[in-house]
Amino acid sequence: MEKLSKRRWLYDRGLRALLYLCGLLVCALLVFLIGYIFVRGLPLVTWELLSTQTSMLKGTTGILPHIASTIYIIVLSMAIVLPLGVGAAIYLTEYASNRRLAAIIEFAAETLTGIPSIIFGLVGMMVFIQLMGLKAGILAGGLTLVVMILPTIIRTTQESLKTVPQSYREGALGLGAGKWHMIRTVVLPNAVDGIVTGCILAVGRIVGESAALLFTAGFGTVLYSFGEALNNSSATLTVALYLYANERGRTDIAFAIAAILMILTLVINLSASLVGKKLKK
């Protein structure tokens, strides 16, 4: 009996050590990746790089058009997807009486989550550019990203709405409030943290997306205003990274862009983590 107990103790210690080793390897890989990108890229991030655009005549290399294009596509995508996603989540959670229809909608949203982004790019090019006649630019790219991030907004909003106690709804209805008034004044204010978390995650997906935008937003390196960029080829930061690394052979600029993207990713993940902790409280 004592021998068996010792064997179990050794087995438990061995598995625990293996789990610690796996965790340390993951952390080491993350630290190495972030550190390598920062060491190679941060020294090259200068004010000239951030505030100018690439010009053969002036002899300048800048990523200001790509920063502007990234901001444009975030604003456009979120302005479209937020009412669609939140509205769909409210319908599925509060109004849907036909559970079969709701299950079909939820299944469709989950299926969209698993489709590779390059497929979204091809479909976006065929539908928005070839079929609808839009030009490659922020509008076509933003509409493609809307389809990609819609499931994220729907799912996070649904989960947030479900955390609101049912007694809140019953109390509001018992006081004579209509259903929409109850949702607008009681449910949504208590679910706003989860909705914000979903928006932050969606913005992170937009910032890191490149494959879908290669076919829809284009490769343009010219600085446009928001209205002009809608129907003019405009490369976001991730697309610009691909261009400088593969097409132009400027790995130095590519690492600088990668460092900027890494900082943005860390900020977005930290924001989502802080909002998530606040939601749990």
C-alpha positions, 0 to 999 in steps of 0.5 A: 500500500505504501509502495502504491502511494509512493508511485502515485506521488511520483506520477503526480509530481512528474505530471505537474513538472511536465505541465510547468515545463509546457507553460514555461516553454509557451512563455519563453516562446512569447517572450522571445518573439516579442523581444526579437521583434522589439529589438529589430523594430523599435530602433527603426521607429522614428518620427519621420517614419510615422509622419511621412509617406513613401516618396521616390522623389522626396527620398522618404519612407513613411507609413502615415498612409497605412496608419490612416488606412488602418484607422479608417477601416476600424472606424468604418467596420465598427460603425457597421458591425456594432448595430448589426451584431448587438441587434442580432444578439438582442433578438436571439437573447430577448425576442427569438421565440422560434428556437429552431430559427435561433439555433440556425442563426447561431450555427451560421455565426459559429460557422463563419468563425471557423472560415479562413480569412483568405476565403473571406477575401476571395468572397469579398472581392467577388461580391463587393468588387466584381458583383457590386462594382465597388473599387478596391479600397476601405469600403470593400475591405471594411464590408469584408471585415464586417462579415468576419467580425460579426460572429465575435460581436454577436457571441460576446454580446449574447454572453453578456446579456445572459449574465444580467439576472432575470429578476432585473427584467421581471422587476422592470416589466412588473413596474410597467415598462415595455419590453424594448424600454426594459432592454434599453434602460435595464439590460443593455446598461448592465451588459455594456462591459461585455459589449465593450470587450467584444468591440475590443476583440473585434478591433484586435481582429481588424488590426491583425488582418491582412489576408482578406484585405489583400484582395479588397482594400488593395496595396495603395501607399498614398495618403487619402482623406476618409472619403477618398480612401473609400474607393481608392486602394489603401494598404493597412499596416499589416498589408504594408508589412507584407509589401515591404517584407516580400515585394520591396525587400525592406525587412527593416521597415517591415520589422518597424511596422511589426513592432508597432503592430505588436504594441497595438496588439498588447494594448488591445489585449490588455484593454480586453483583460481589464474590461473582462476583470471589471465585468467579473466584479 
